[in-house]
Structure formats: structure tokens, C-alpha cells
Amino acid sequence: MRVLIATAVEVEADAVRRGLGDRDDLVVAPIGVGPANAAAATARLLTLAEAAGEPYSGVLSMGIGGGFADVVDLGGLVVATRSIAADLGAQSPEGYLTIDELGFGRAVSEVDPALHALLRGRLRDAVSGDVLTVSTVTGLAGRAQELRLRYPHAAAEAMEGAGVAAAAATCGVAYAEIRAISNAIGPRDRAAWQIGAALQALTGAAATIGDSLEAL
Ligand SMILES: O=C(O)c1cccc(C(=O)CC[C@H]2O[C@@H](n3cnc4c(=O)[nH]cnc43)[C@H](O)[C@@H]2O)c1
């Protein structure tokens, strides 16, 4: 299976490439931070590949992320069961309204069942759960609590999954997401972020899934 692995930034792409080694059918590309950059860049890469006669059949959003501390440890891995655009909606005095409730689309992107099963099968120590896509990194206890209550099955948050998923859906390509946890979701404490451990976990995950992705 020819798969595009979309990371936000170059250091994440390098961490994934280190784990994959040289592989013809697995391409790693940094697509920018945030859902809009991710959607635009991923759609471009998928479309260019199709036009060149070498279409991708899957796209994997992969990178570091924040984790809910009661669900996953720093340095741990999360395989997304769904990617959810968690701040695409409207505030109201009665509470948050999702984009679905507003009647303008879907906040939830389903992952491809076969790709998800493969990732779960290979990454036995990974936590499975919803991964939230946010445009603002959570940095307050109250916001973390709000997200926890609204999305009880969430394990992690990051900034690209829903954008990559939108591009994949537009281009008719299978989609999945993996996050390596660099920080706990809650009051911002940048000094406590363990980016090195998360990048190592990304490398390990890439090494573990590489063979089976190529063979899918
Ligand atoms: O500062 C560094 O050395 C460094 C190295 C690699 C990556 C970064 C990033 O900041 C990447 C931004 C990327 O990280 C995701 N992320 C990480 N933690 C969170 C979070 O708590 N909430 C939301 N997103 C998070 C996100 O996907 C960004 O694109 C820095």
C-alpha cells in the first residue's frame, strides 16, 4: 500500500523516517501546524500524486500530541479511534454547539477500519481513543476539564488530524492517526514537555508499523 505519512513539522518527519528506513511506498512529509495548513498541504500532495499516476491509498497523520494524564503517559502512544475537530462550532449561553448541531457538517472523522486494525495489532502497548484536533493548544485546567466532559473517550489532542482527514475524505483515501505524547493536557508547563521521549516513541512506532503498512 502506498501511504503518505503527514507530520506537522520537520523534526517529527525525521523521527518517523528514522524508524521507517528506506521504503519506496511510504512517503513522509511535513504539512504544517494546524488543521487548515494540514488540510491544504495534504490535499495538494494527494492530488499531485494522483495526477502523476502514483496515487496514495492511505494517509496517516502522525506526530507528537498532548495526552489526558488519566489515560496515557508521557512518551506513550495513542492510536486514534476517531479524529474530532473539537473547537469547530459555536459557543452559546446554553453551552458549546458542534458543527453538526449547527447543521454545517461533521466534527468527527472516522478512521479507516482496516488501517486502524493494522495499527492496533502492531502497536500493542498503544492506547486507543479519540484524538481531538484543536487550533489552540489547551493550557488551562478549566479548558482541559471542558474537553474531558465533552469528549469522554478522548485520549489525546493535537492540531492536524481533522485537517488531514478532510483531505483524505476529499481525495477518497484511507485515513488514520497516531500520536506520541509529549505533554499532559492541562495548565501550560512547557518545561515539563518531554519532546525527546515523544519523538523516540514516534521512531519506535514507525519501525514497528513500516513492514505491515507497505504490505497492506
Ligand atoms: O520545540 C520543539 O523542539 C518541538 C519539536 C517537535 C515538535 C514541536 C511542536 O511543537 C510540534 C507542534 C505540534 O505538536 C502537537 N502538539 C503537541 N502537544 C500538543 C498539545 O498539547 N495540544 C495540541 N497539539 C499538540 C501539535 O499537533 C502541533 O502541530 C516542538
The ligand as a Tripos MOL2 file, in Angstrom:
@<TRIPOS>MOLECULE
LIG
   30    33     1     0     0
SMALL
NO_CHARGES

@<TRIPOS>ATOM
      1 O1         10.1120   22.5360   20.4600 O.co2     1 LIG1
      2 C1         10.4790   21.5190   19.8800 C.2       1 LIG1
      3 O2         11.6380   21.0570   19.9260 O.co2     1 LIG1
      4 C2          9.4970   20.7760   19.0810 C.ar      1 LIG1
      5 C3          9.8770   19.5880   18.4810 C.ar      1 LIG1
      6 C4          8.9390   18.8820   17.7620 C.ar      1 LIG1
      7 C5          7.6320   19.3660   17.6510 C.ar      1 LIG1
      8 C6          7.2940   20.5410   18.2890 C.ar      1 LIG1
      9 C7          5.9550   21.0700   18.2190 C.2       1 LIG1
     10 O3          5.5400   21.9390   18.9590 O.2       1 LIG1
     11 C8          5.1020   20.4680   17.1970 C.3       1 LIG1
     12 C9          3.7520   21.1170   17.1560 C.3       1 LIG1
     13 C10         2.7540   20.0110   17.1060 C.3       1 LIG1
     14 O4          2.6760   19.3520   18.3050 O.3       1 LIG1
     15 C11         1.3790   18.9030   18.5090 C.3       1 LIG1
     16 N1          1.0900   19.0690   19.9240 N.ar      1 LIG1
     17 C12         1.9300   18.7190   20.9100 C.ar      1 LIG1
     18 N2          1.3650   18.8870   22.0880 N.ar      1 LIG1
     19 C13         0.1350   19.3790   21.8780 C.ar      1 LIG1
     20 C14        -0.9510   19.7320   22.7510 C.ar      1 LIG1
     21 O5         -0.8990   19.6290   23.9720 O.2       1 LIG1
     22 N3         -2.0560   20.1960   22.1560 N.ar      1 LIG1
     23 C15        -2.1690   20.3100   20.8170 C.ar      1 LIG1
     24 N4         -1.1640   19.9740   19.9690 N.ar      1 LIG1
     25 C16        -0.0410   19.4880   20.4930 C.ar      1 LIG1
     26 C17         0.5140   19.6420   17.5170 C.3       1 LIG1
     27 O6         -0.0440   18.7120   16.6340 O.3       1 LIG1
     28 C18         1.4430   20.5880   16.8130 C.3       1 LIG1
     29 O7          1.3760   20.5430   15.4410 O.3       1 LIG1
     30 C19         8.2070   21.2520   19.0160 C.ar      1 LIG1
@<TRIPOS>BOND
     1     1     2 2
     2     2     3 1
     3     2     4 1
     4     4     5 ar
     5     4    30 ar
     6     5     6 ar
     7     6     7 ar
     8     7     8 ar
     9     8     9 1
    10     8    30 ar
    11     9    10 2
    12     9    11 1
    13    11    12 1
    14    12    13 1
    15    13    14 1
    16    13    28 1
    17    14    15 1
    18    15    16 1
    19    15    26 1
    20    16    17 ar
    21    16    25 ar
    22    17    18 ar
    23    18    19 ar
    24    19    20 ar
    25    19    25 ar
    26    20    21 2
    27    20    22 ar
    28    22    23 ar
    29    23    24 ar
    30    24    25 ar
    31    26    27 1
    32    26    28 1
    33    28    29 1
@<TRIPOS>SUBSTRUCTURE
     1 LIG1         1 GROUP 0 **** ****
